[in-house]
Amino acid sequence: MVCDSEAKAYWSDEVFVKICSMVRDMSMEVRIEAFYALGKIGMVSEDILLQTLSKKVLVATKEKKSLAQCSDEQLEVSGSSVAGAFMHGLEDEFHEVRKAACHSLGTLTILSSKFAGEALNLLMDVLNDDSILVRLQAFETMHQMATFGHLKVQEKHMHMFLGTLVDRNTLTRSAARKVLKLAKLPDLKLFRSTIDTLLDNLEMCPQDEADILNVLFHIGQNHGKFVVRIIEEVSQQMEPVSNGKLGFDNVRVAALLVLAISAPLSQERDCSIPPSIFSYAVTYLGRISHALSDIIHQDGLLNYLSQCSRSSGPYDMEFDFSARELPGSIAMPLPQKRRGTSEILSPIVKEPREAGTSLVEYGLDVQDEVTKSMNVVLEKVKDIWPFVQAGFTTEGLRTLRSCREELATLTSGSIASGGTFAFTMQYIKIMKLLAKAWVNFLPPRHLPSSGMGDLDFVLGKLDARLSELKSMFIGLSKVEELHILELILVTCMLKLSKVEICCRLGTLRKLSCTMAHAESLLEDGTVEPSRFMIEVRKLLSEIGTSLKGSSCNPILFRRVLESFFLKQLVLCGGLKHIKADLDIPDNDYEHPLHFVAGLPVGIPCHITLHNVSVESRLWLKMTANGIDDTQFVYLDSNLFGGCDDHRMAMFTAPFYKTPKAFSFTVSVCICMEYLSEDEDVSFLKRCGPRHELTSLCRENEVFLSKVK
């Protein structure tokens, strides 16, 4: 048995060394596969692992011999092949190779704490990498090290690491905080520095409040005695400011309160916090419960704070993850007597975010890293809704702007050209329009002075963008499609909530048809309808879609809108974006096409279609600028060669009504027909597009000049 174990260890080392010799291959693809293969080897000698982090051949590696020295076919371990393998990978010119090297480090650090400690020195340098994907992978590797207790944070690491907490990139900040949830800080000095940085982070990035408070709670659980020391120093900051009232707008106080209330749940004993602190925390209940929603429900948190406010400690508390008869329920037993003292029991809590990670990262089976990144951004988008409902629309729009800036940093071709990326960008634009529309239905005291735009224009644009989102992407899951339908319902309800609205019957028809579509998706019972959808269903059953409904009081629709709350949209990946590329070759202001007034002119078009099926009805829309004349030319599917994913054609489109002018321009774009759910098919056109159109590309401006 011992021989088998030794043989397995020997052959694992041999395979590892052979693969290490391939990490310097001339082919980028080979290097990538080599690093991923290294991460799949589950048994490697510690000496060999350490050698991969040093370009200098170590003495221990030189002295290490093979098990079968007598065999000519079995060679000694080659230190030169292994030396600095991961250093070469992390310094590679291609970010895909650097990312693969980081990924393998994460799995190999599980095998040796000493190797993990040395690898951490390299990973800290990776946090300055040019590619955000490499930086995020470095954080993921650190998280794996922390999960297995191999993340030994030292003072020399903290300056670099804490700097990422105030990074401009949302994804970077989120990934750094995820690591902090599991990190064990060795002394009070580093703990204090970390808390101060998080508090600064909170002031600089108010949109991250929920995530930062969540991190503070986890850090407090891991460092109970340090928390007690900090609270002793800052307790005066948490005292009522005047007349027994707390400063409710003081986010720093909320953060310190979250840190304080986590101490009794620490595994460290004798972490007593003054009972008054828990009483103060009750005044921030909504704010704190929102941040800790993945850990405990609001009722359970209130019970916990109430119990602790009546006890001066010490506490004997443990989380109980076992009771799951009613998922999401809260059970808070009353204090029980044990040997004459009151024992406070912990609330039964919901499952945490996989040892402190976010719901988006680990609650889903999402393998695509681009999708993970998009879901992190969408989690931030969801967090703006409480601000919008409270009338802080400017703050919500600022967060959306930040999210768009985050997406703008993901400039890799494989990301920016993907369907998931395009969907997320479009979704953020929709949320911006929804926030601007919603503010018009808030009480007057919440209305901003300017900058939100005309309501009719905003609602019209919102309606159009949602229609595009629904029709321009292939592979939407049932949950994703229901989320879009719910937003369409919200838009209809906003329109119907106006006192003055044209086309009320058309809006009611769309509301009814959209609800019917949602009902068909909900039929199998795999997805529960939201409270808002249930209220819309009730209202429609009361008013119907007849003329009688057209005279309904707008207040009825506003009441239903009160039940709407924006849920997190979690993408499953695999989305394909229906789009087109249109190029007008050799045409600009200095090189116009020539025409004869009154005669047709041909406009040469190079067209590329992406993910457009052969059954789709496509049109070339041409609008002469200045004379408001639009013409459509049908694009026959037989013109295009290739497959559905990528089809191309060269086509000369005739523009008939050339004006009597020396020059003019024509705006040209490719459009696709789609059948709207509320479309009245009895009024279809006999020529031209028969249904509503959505643009597949941006308009190209064509310059034309009269023949002299």
N, C-alpha and C positions, 0 to 999 in steps of 0.2 A: 504493500500500500504506500509505504514511504517512497519507494522507487518510482511508482506511478506519479506521485505528487512532484517529485524532483524532476522527472522527465517532462511533465507538463510545464513546470516553471522554466525549464531549459528551452523547450521549443517555443514557448511564449516569448522569451527573450530573443531567440533567434529570429522569429518572425518580425518582432518589433525593430530589430537592428536592420533587417533587410528593407523594411518599409522606410526607415529613416534615411536610407541611402537614396530614396526616390524623391525626397522633399526638395532637392536641388535640381530636379529635372528641368530641361529646357521648356517643356510644355506646361503652361499654366494649369490646364485641366488635370494633368497627372499630379501636380503638386497639391491641388485641391483634394483629389481623391486620396492621396497618400496621407494627408493630415486627418481626414475623416476616418480613414482606416486605422490610424494610430489610436484614435479615441475609442475604438471598438475592442481593443485588446484588454481583457479584464485582469491580467496578471503580468506584472513587469517588476523586475528587481529595482529596488530603490536607487542603487548606484547608477543604473542605466538611465533612470528617469532624471536624476540630478545632472547627468552628463548632457542631456538635451538642452539644459539651460545655460551651459558654459561652453564657449568655443575652445577653451583650453582643455586638453585631455586630462582628466583627473587621475590621480594615482590609483584610486579604488577601481576604476574602470580598466586601467592597464593590467592590474593584478588579477582581474576576474577571468577565470579559465572556463572552457566548456566542460561539460560533464563527461564527454567521451573523447579525451585527449588522444587516445590510441588510434582513433579513426582519422584517416586522412581527409575524409569527406566533411568532417565536423570541425569547424574552425573556431579559434578564439573570438570572443566578442570584439568587434572592431570599434574602438573608441573614436576613431576619426570619422566613422560613418555617422555616429550618434551625436558627436560633439556639436552643440549649439543648434540642433535641429529646430527647436521652437524659436530660438532667437532669429534664425533665418526666416522662419515663417511669419513672425510678427513684424519683420522689417521688409517683407516682400513688396514689390511695387504694385501688385494687384490687390485691391481690397478684398476680393473673394478669397484669396489665399490667406490673408491675415485673419479674416473672419473664421475660416476653417481651422486655423491654428488655435485661435481662442476657444473655439468649440471643443476641440480635443483636450485642451488643457483642463476644461471643466470636468470632464469625465475621469481624467488621469489623476487629478488632485485628490480624488476620493481614495486612491490607493495608498497615499503617503502624506502625512501631515507635514513632514520636513520638505517634501517636494512642493506642497501647496504654499508653504511659507516663502520658498525661493521664487516660485512662480508669481506670487503676489507683487514682488518687486518689478517684474516685467509688465504685469497687467496695469500697474499704476501709470506707466509710460504710455500704454495703449489708450488711456483715457484722453490723450491729446491727438488721437488719430484723426486724419482728415475725413474719414468716412463715418457717418453716424451709425451705420449698420455694424461696423467693427466696434465702435464704442459701446453700443448696446449689447453686443455679444460679450464684451469684456465684463460688463456689469452682470450679465447672466452667469458667467463663469464664477464671479465672486459670490453670487447668490448660491450657486451650487456648493461652493466651498463652505459658506456659512451654514448651509443646511446640514452638512456632515460634520460641523464643528471644527473645520480646518481653516477658517478665516481668522488669522491672528493679526489683528490691526495694531500697528505700531505708530508712534508719534511721527516718524518720518513719512508715513503714508498719508497722514490726515490732511495736510495742507492741500495736496493735490485732490484728494477725495472730496473734501468739504467744498472745494471750489466748484465742483460739478453740481452742488445743490443750488447754486445761484446762476447756473448756466442759462442762456437765453432759450435753449431748446427744451420744450416741454417733455419730450421723450427722455432726454438725458436726465432731467431733474427727477422724473418719475422712477427711472431705473435706479438711480442712486439712492433714493429713499427706500426702494424695495430692499436693497442690500442692508440698509441701516436697521430695518426691522428685525433682522436676525443677528446683527453684529454684536459681539461682546467687547465692550471697551475696557481696557485694563485698569484705568485710574480715573480719578475725579477730574483731573485737568482736561483730559480728552473728552470726557463726558460733558463737562461745562462748555467746552469749545463747540461740540456738536450741537448742543441745545441752543447756544447763542446763534449759530449759523442758521439753524432751522427757524428761529424767531425772525432773523433778518430776511430769510427766504419768504416768510409769511407776509412781511410788510412789502417786499418787492413784487411778489407774485400772489396777489389776493385770490386769483382764480384757482390756486392750488390749495386753498385753505383746508378742504375736507381731507385731502391726501396727507397734508402735513400734520394735522391733528391726529390722524390715524397712526402715522409713524411715531409721533410722540407717545401715544398710548402704548405701542409695542415696545419702544425703548424703555419706557418706565417699568414695564413688566420685567424686562431683562436686567434692570439696574435699580432695584428697589431702594437700596441704602443710599445710592448716589442721589436719587430723587429726594429722599428725606433731607439730605444736606442742602440741595438746591432750594427746596421749598422753605427751609429755615431762613435762607438768605433773602428770598424774594417775597416772603409772606406779606410784607407791607403793601406790595403792589396789587395784591388780590383783595385787600380790604375795601369796604364800601367807601366811595369818594366823598359823599356828603348825604346827610339825612338818611343814612342807612341804605343808600341806593348804589348799585354797581354801575360801572360804565359799560353799558351794553354794546357800545360800538368799539370797545377795546379788544381787538383780536389777540393782543399779547396776553391779556388776562385769561381769555378763553383757552389759549395754548397752555399756559401754566396750570390752569385748572385740570385740563386733560392729563397733563403729566402727573399731577398730584393724585388724582383718583385712580391712577393705574398702580400705584405703589402697593396697596393692600393685596393685589393679585399677583405680586411678585413671588417667586419661589424662595427669595431671601426672607428670613424671619425678622421680626421686630422692626417692621417698616411702618411706624405709626405716623399718621397724618392728623392734624387737628380736625375735629369733627366739623368745625365751622366751614372748612374748605369744601366739604361735600354739600353743605347747605348752599354755599355760593354757587357751586356747579349746577344746582337745580335751576337757577335763573338763566343758565345757558343751555337748558336741556335740549331744545330743538337743534341748536347749532352743533352740540356735541353728539347727539344721537344720529344726526345726518352723517357726521364723519365716521362714526363707529357702526354704521348700519350693517356692515358685513360681519360684525362680531355679536351685537346684541340689539334687540328691539328697544324702542323707546320706553315701553312700559317696564321692561326688565331693568333698564338703566335707572329709571326713576326709583324703582324699588331698591335697587342696589345703593343708590345715593342716600335714600332715606334710612336704610339700615345702618350705613356707615356713619351718618351724621348723628346717630344715637349711641355710638360706641367710640371710646377713646383708644381702642386697640389693647393689646396686640390682636392681629387678625389671623385666622386659620382658614384660608380660602383656597379653593382649587376650581379650575374650569371643569365643567362636566359636559363632554361632547357625546356621551353615550345615549341620552334620552332623545329619541327622534320619532316618537309615536305620531306627533303632529308637527311636521316640518315647519320651522319658523316660529313655533310657539315659545312662550316664556314660562318658566316655572320658578318662582321665587319662594322657597319655603320660609316660614316664620322662624325667628331665632329659636334654637333649641338649647336646652340646658345640658351642660356636660361638666360634671364635677363642680357644680355650683356657679359656673361662669357661663356667660352668654356666648354661644358660638354662631357667628354669622356665616351663612352658607352662600356660595356663589350662585348667581343666576345660571340657568341652563342657557347656553348661547348657541347661536347659529355657527355653522362651520366657518372658521376664519379663512382668509385668503391664502390658503396653502402656505402656512408658516409665514404669514405676513405679506403675501403677494396679492396683486389686485385680482378682482373677479375676472377681468378681461383676459389676463395672462393665463390663469390656470383653471378657471371654472369651465372652460370650453376645450373641445378637442380640435384645436386649430393648429395645424402644422405650419402653414405658410407664414413666414416671419413678416412679410409685407402686410398681411392681414392683421397680424398682432399689432404692428405699429399703427395701422389705421384705427384699430379698435381702442388703442390707448388715446388717440386723438378724439375719437367719438365719445369716450368716457368724459373728457373735458367739456365737450359740446353739451352733453346732457346736464352737466352741473350748472349751466347758465340759467336754467329755467326758473329756479327759485328767485334769482335776481330779477328776471323779466317780470314774473308775477308780482314781485314786491315793488315794481316801478323803477328798479335800477337798470334801465335798459342800456344806458351808456356803458356800465360795467360789463354787462353781458356781451355787447358788441365788441368791447375791447378784448374779451376772452376769445371770441370767434376770430378776431383779427390775428390774435396770437396763434390760434390753431392753423390758420392759413399760412402764416409765416413758417410754422413747423413743417407743414407739408411742402413748402417751397424749398426747404433744405434737402428734401429727398429727391435729388436730381438725377439719380442713377436711371439709365434708360429703361431697365427692366421694371422699375417701380413707376416712374412718371408715365410710362406708356400703358400701364396695366389698367384693367377695368376697375379693380378695387380702389385704386388711387383716384381715378376719374369720378367714381361714385361718391367718394368721401368729399372731394372738392365741391361737387354739385350739392351735396347734402348740407355742407357748411353755408353755401350761398342761400339755400332755402331757409336755414335757421335764422340767417340774418334778416331775410324778408319777413319771416314769421314774427320775430321780435319787434320789428318796426311796425307791423300791422297790429300786434297785440296791445301795444302801448296806447293805441287810440281808444281802447275799450276799458282802460283803467279809470279810477276816480280822477277828477280834475287835478287834485293835488299832486298826482304822480306823473302828469303829462310833462314831457320835456318841452322847452321853449321852441326848439326848431330842430331840423336835421333828420326827421323821420320820413319826410316825403309825403306826397299826396296819397291818401288811403286807397282810392280807386286804382291808382297806378300800381301801388305796392301789391294789392290783392290780385290784380290782373297778372302781374309778373310772377307772383307766388304760384298762382294757378298754372301758369305755363311751365314753370320750372318743375313742378311736381309731375305734370303730364310727361315731360321729357324724362324725368328720373324713372318713371314707371315703364316707359316704352323703349328707352335707349340702352337697357342693360339686359343681358341674357344670363340666366342661372340664378335668379333671385329665389331664395328659400321662401317657404310659406310665412315665416315670422317676419322676414324682411319686407315681403310684399304687403303684409297686414300693417306694418309700421307706416309704409307709404300711403296706404289707403286711409289710415287714421288721420294722417296729416291733410289729405285731400278733404276728408270730412270736416276737419277743423277749419279749413279755408272756406268751405261752403257755409259753415255755421257763422263765421266771421262776416261773410257777405250778407247773410240773412239777418244778422244782428244790427245792421245799419237801418236807420229810420228811413232813409231815402236810398232805394236800390232799384236799378233797372234790371230787366230780365229776371225777376224773382221766380217766375215759373221755371225758367231754364235752370236756375240754381237749385231749386227744389228737385227737379228731375235728376240732376247730377248727384245730389245728395242721396236720393233714393236708390239710384243705380249703383253708386259706389258702396252703399250699405249692403245692397243685395250681393255684390261681388264679395264683400268681406264675409257675409253670412255663408256663402258657398265654401269659402276657405276654412270656416270654423265648424263645418258640418261634422267632421269626423271626431271632434272633441279633443284632438291632440294639443290644441292651443286654446287657452282661455281668453275670452273677449275682455277688453279693458272696461273699466267702469264707464268711461266716456262713450264707448261704443254701445254699451247697454242703455245708456240714457238717450242716445240718438235713436236707437231702435224703438224705445218707448214713445219718444216724441213723434216719430214718423207714423207709428200705429195710431196716434191720436189725430194727427192732422191730415194724413194721406198726402197725395201729390196732386190733388185736384185744385180747382180754382178756389175752393174754400181755404186751402192751405196758404194761398197767396196773400190772404188778409190777416195772417197770424201776427200777433204782437211780437216785435223783435225781442222783447224781454224774455220770452220763452226760450229763444235760441241762446241768449246770453246766460241764462241759468244753466243750460246744458254745458256751455263752455266752461263753467266753473268747475266741472268734474274732470276737465282735461289736465293731465300732468304728463310732461314729456318723459318717456321711458328711454332707457339706454338702447341704442341700436347696436347690436353686435353682429358683425359680418362674419359669415362662414367661409368666405373666399370663393374662388372659382368664377367670379363675375367676368363677363365679356362685354366690352363697350362697343356698341354699334356706332360706327363713325365713318367718315370719309375724308379723303385728302383731295383737294382740287387745286390744280396748278394751271395757270394761263401762261404758256411759255413765251419768252421774248416780248413781254408787254409791260411797259411802265409809262410814266409821264413823258419821257423822252423818246420812247419807241411805241407810239400808238398804232392800233390797227386802223386801216384806211377804209372809208365807206363812201357810198354815193347816196345822197339824201333821197329818201323814198324807196330805196331798194334794200333787200335783205343783205345782211353782212354775216359772215361766218365767224364764230368765236371758237378757236381751238381750245380744247379742254383735255388735260391729262387727269384722269380720275382713278383713284384707288379706294376700294371699299374694304372695310374691316368688319368682319362678323355680320355681314348683311346677307340674308338668305336669298336664294334665287326667286322665291315667291314674293318678295317685297316689291311694292310699286314705288319707283323712284322718279323724281322729277328734277329738272334743272330749272331753278327759279331765276329769272332775269328781270331786273327792275332798272329802267332808265332814270337816272337821278335828275331831278329838276323838273321832269314832266309827269312824274307819278304814273308811269305806265309799266305794268308787270305782265310778263309773258312766261308761259310754262312749256317746257319741252320734255316729252316722256323719254325716259332712258330704258330701253329694252334690255332685259337681263341677258339676251344673247350677245350683246355687245362686249360683255365682260368675260375674260378668261381667268382660270384659276379655281380655287375652292372658296367655300363660304368665308373662311377666315381671312382670305386675302385675294381679292379679284381686281383686275386692272383693265382699263380701256382708254383708247384715244378717240375722241369724238369731237366733231365740229358742229356746234350748235348754231342754228340760224336765228338771228334776231331780226324781225321783220320790220317793225315800225321805226325806221331810222328818221330822226327829226331833221328839219331844215335848219341846221346849225353848223358852225365851223368845227365844233368839237363837243363831245359829251362823254359821260361815263356810264357804265352799266354795272350794277352790283349783281354778282352771280354766286349762287350757292346751291348745294344739293340737298333736296328734301325727301323725306319718306312719309308715305301715308300711314296713318294708324287709325283704327276705328275706336273713337271715344265711346265710353259706356253710355253717355247720355245723348249720343248723336241721334238725331231724328232721320232715319234712313228714307223717309218718304220725300225728303227734299234734297236728294242727292243730285249733283250736277250731271249733265249729260256729256260735258266735255271738260277737259282739264282734270285736276285732282278731285276725286269723288269724296274724300274724307279729309279730316284734319291733317295738317302737315307738321312735321318737326324737322328742324335743320340738322343735318349730319356734319356740317362743317361751318367754319366762319365764312362770311361773305368776302369774295374777292372782287376788287374793283378793277374793271377793264376800261382802258383808255382808248378812245376812238377819235379819229381826226378825219375831216372831210377831204376827199381827193381834190387837189388843186388843178 
